[in-house]
Amino acid sequence: MSLYPEARFITSAARAAQFVPDQGREVAFAGRSNAGKSSAINAILNRRDFARTSKTPGRTQLINFFALDDARRLVDLPGYGYARVAKEMRDHWRELLDDYFHARDSLTGLFLIVDSRRGLGDIDWQMLEWAHALDGPIHVLLTKADKLSRREATETLAKGQAELGPDVTVQLFSATKKLGLDAARGHLNAMLEARPAA
C-alpha cells in the first residue's frame, strides 16, 4: 500500500511562471538523467509508474509537481547532464533549475540521486551548491547499489560520506532490490515535516 494514497500529479512547468503556488511544504528530487531518479521516487512512494521511467535518459524535461496531500508536495526536477541532449536544452534546464531553487520558500529538502557506480559529477556539485543556499536538509541516494559487491558498496558509501561531509546525509539504495527503502522514507518524512522558510 502506498504511504501517500492521495498522491497525484498537479502540473508540469517549463518556466518559473508556471510553478504551483509557493505554500505548504515540498521536497525536490534531482539527479542525472540515468541515475534512477524516477525508479527511486516510485519505490519510496510504493506507487508503480507514479513518476515516469524510460529507457531513454533525459525524458523528464520539465519540473513536475505532485501533491502528496493538501499541504505537502514532491517535485521531480529535470534529469540533467545527458550527452545526447542539445546544448540549448541543457542551458534551459540549468536556467529552470536556478529559477526553482531561488524561488521556492516552501522547499524543505532535497534528494539528490547519484548512480553509485559513477559517483558525483560536476553538475551534481552544482546542484548541491544551489541546495546549500536554501539551508535545508540534503539527502543523497547512491542508487543501483545492488550492482556493487559488498566491498564496493562499503567503499562507495565511505567515499560519498567523506566527499559530502557532515552536512549532507548519504545512503546506499536500490529500487529493484528495495535496499535502503525504510531509511529513504524516513528522510523524506522528516523533510516533509520540516517548517518552511518564513
C-alpha positions as CSV (number, residue, x, y, z in Angstrom):
1,M,0.0,0.0,0.0
2,S,1.2,3.5,-0.8
3,L,2.4,5.7,2.0
4,Y,0.7,8.6,0.3
5,P,-2.6,7.2,-1.1
6,E,-3.8,10.8,-2.0
7,A,-0.7,11.4,-4.2
8,R,-1.5,12.9,-7.6
9,F,0.1,14.8,-10.4
10,I,-0.5,18.5,-10.4
11,T,1.3,20.1,-13.3
12,S,4.5,20.4,-15.3
13,A,6.4,23.7,-15.6
14,A,8.7,24.8,-18.3
15,R,9.3,28.2,-16.7
16,A,9.1,29.9,-13.3
17,A,5.7,31.5,-14.1
18,Q,4.2,28.0,-14.3
19,F,5.3,26.9,-10.8
20,V,2.5,26.0,-8.4
21,P,1.8,28.5,-5.6
22,D,4.7,28.7,-3.1
23,Q,2.9,27.5,0.0
24,G,2.9,24.4,2.2
25,R,6.0,22.1,2.1
26,E,7.7,20.4,-0.8
27,V,10.7,18.1,-1.3
28,A,12.6,18.0,-4.6
29,F,14.2,15.1,-6.2
30,A,17.1,15.8,-8.6
31,G,19.7,13.7,-10.4
32,R,21.5,12.9,-13.6
33,S,19.2,11.6,-16.3
34,N,20.3,7.9,-16.0
35,A,20.8,7.8,-12.2
36,G,17.4,6.1,-11.5
37,K,15.5,9.1,-10.1
38,S,12.0,8.1,-11.3
39,S,12.5,4.5,-10.1
40,A,13.6,5.8,-6.7
41,I,10.5,8.0,-6.4
42,N,8.2,5.1,-7.4
43,A,9.9,2.8,-4.9
44,I,9.8,5.3,-2.0
45,L,6.2,6.1,-2.5
46,N,5.3,2.5,-3.3
47,R,3.5,3.7,-6.4
48,R,4.2,1.9,-9.6
49,D,4.7,4.3,-12.6
50,F,3.9,7.3,-10.4
51,A,7.0,9.1,-11.9
52,R,7.7,8.1,-15.4
53,T,10.6,5.8,-16.1
54,S,12.1,5.4,-19.5
55,K,14.9,3.5,-21.2
56,T,15.8,6.8,-22.8
57,P,17.6,9.1,-20.3
58,G,16.5,12.7,-20.3
59,R,12.8,12.1,-20.7
60,T,12.0,14.3,-17.7
61,Q,12.5,17.7,-19.3
62,L,10.1,19.8,-17.1
63,I,9.7,20.4,-13.4
64,N,6.8,18.0,-12.4
65,F,4.8,18.9,-9.3
66,F,2.9,16.1,-7.4
67,A,0.6,16.6,-4.4
68,L,1.1,14.1,-1.6
69,D,-1.8,15.6,0.4
70,D,-3.3,19.0,0.8
71,A,-0.2,20.6,2.3
72,R,2.8,18.6,1.0
73,R,4.3,18.1,-2.4
74,L,7.0,16.1,-4.2
75,V,8.8,17.8,-7.0
76,D,10.5,15.9,-9.8
77,L,13.2,18.1,-11.3
78,P,14.5,17.6,-14.8
79,G,17.2,15.0,-15.3
80,Y,20.4,16.7,-16.3
81,G,23.8,16.1,-17.9
82,Y,22.9,13.6,-20.6
83,A,25.3,14.0,-23.5
84,R,22.8,13.4,-26.3
85,V,20.6,16.4,-25.3
86,A,21.1,19.5,-27.3
87,K,23.1,22.3,-25.6
88,E,20.1,24.6,-25.9
89,M,18.0,22.2,-23.8
90,R,20.8,21.7,-21.2
91,D,21.1,25.5,-20.9
92,H,17.3,25.8,-20.5
93,W,17.4,23.1,-17.7
94,R,20.1,25.0,-15.8
95,E,18.2,28.2,-16.0
96,L,15.0,26.5,-15.0
97,L,16.6,24.8,-12.0
98,D,18.3,28.0,-10.9
99,D,14.9,29.8,-11.0
100,Y,13.4,27.0,-9.0
101,F,16.0,26.9,-6.2
102,H,15.9,30.7,-5.8
103,A,12.1,31.0,-5.9
104,R,10.7,28.3,-3.5
105,D,10.3,29.2,0.2
106,S,8.2,26.0,0.5
107,L,11.2,23.8,-0.4
108,T,12.1,22.0,2.8
109,G,14.6,19.4,1.5
110,L,16.4,17.9,-1.5
111,F,17.0,14.3,-2.5
112,L,20.0,14.0,-4.9
113,I,20.0,10.8,-6.9
114,V,23.5,9.6,-7.8
115,D,24.4,6.3,-9.6
116,S,26.6,4.5,-7.1
117,R,28.8,3.2,-9.8
118,R,29.6,6.7,-11.2
119,G,29.8,8.9,-8.2
120,L,29.3,12.6,-8.0
121,G,29.8,14.6,-11.2
122,D,30.4,18.3,-11.8
123,I,26.7,19.1,-12.2
124,D,25.8,17.2,-9.1
125,W,28.1,19.5,-7.2
126,Q,26.3,22.5,-8.8
127,M,23.0,21.1,-7.6
128,L,24.5,20.8,-4.1
129,E,25.6,24.4,-4.2
130,W,22.1,25.5,-5.1
131,A,20.6,23.4,-2.4
132,H,23.1,24.5,0.3
133,A,21.9,28.1,-0.3
134,L,18.5,27.1,1.0
135,D,19.8,26.0,4.3
136,G,17.7,22.8,4.2
137,P,18.5,19.1,4.6
138,I,20.1,17.3,1.7
139,H,20.0,13.5,1.4
140,V,21.9,11.6,-1.3
141,L,20.8,8.3,-2.6
142,L,23.6,6.2,-4.1
143,T,21.3,4.2,-6.4
144,K,21.8,0.8,-8.2
145,A,23.8,-0.4,-5.2
146,D,22.6,-4.0,-5.9
147,K,25.1,-3.9,-8.8
148,L,28.0,-3.5,-6.4
149,S,29.8,-6.2,-4.5
150,R,29.7,-5.9,-0.7
151,R,33.2,-4.5,-0.6
152,E,32.5,-2.0,-3.4
153,A,29.3,-0.9,-1.6
154,T,31.2,-0.2,1.6
155,E,33.9,1.7,-0.1
156,T,31.4,3.7,-2.2
157,L,29.4,4.7,0.8
158,A,32.5,5.7,2.8
159,K,33.8,7.8,-0.2
160,G,30.5,9.5,-0.5
161,Q,30.3,10.4,3.2
162,A,33.9,11.7,3.1
163,E,33.2,13.9,0.0
164,L,29.9,15.2,1.1
165,G,30.9,16.0,4.7
166,P,28.7,16.1,7.8
167,D,26.0,18.5,6.5
168,V,24.7,16.0,3.9
169,T,23.3,12.6,4.7
170,V,24.0,9.7,2.2
171,Q,22.9,6.1,1.9
172,L,23.1,3.1,-0.5
173,F,19.8,2.5,-2.3
174,S,18.4,0.0,-4.8
175,A,14.8,0.4,-6.2
176,T,14.8,-3.1,-7.7
177,K,16.0,-4.8,-4.5
178,K,14.3,-2.5,-2.1
179,L,17.6,-1.8,-0.4
180,G,17.5,1.3,1.8
181,L,13.8,2.0,1.4
182,D,13.0,2.5,5.1
183,A,15.9,4.9,5.5
184,A,14.9,6.9,2.4
185,R,11.3,7.1,3.5
186,G,12.4,8.3,7.0
187,H,14.4,11.1,5.5
188,L,11.5,12.1,3.1
189,N,9.0,12.2,6.0
190,A,11.4,14.3,8.2
191,M,11.8,16.8,5.3
192,L,8.0,17.0,4.8
193,E,7.5,17.7,8.4
194,A,10.1,20.5,8.4
195,R,8.9,24.0,8.7
196,P,9.1,26.1,5.5
197,A,11.1,29.3,5.5
198,A,9.1,32.3,6.8
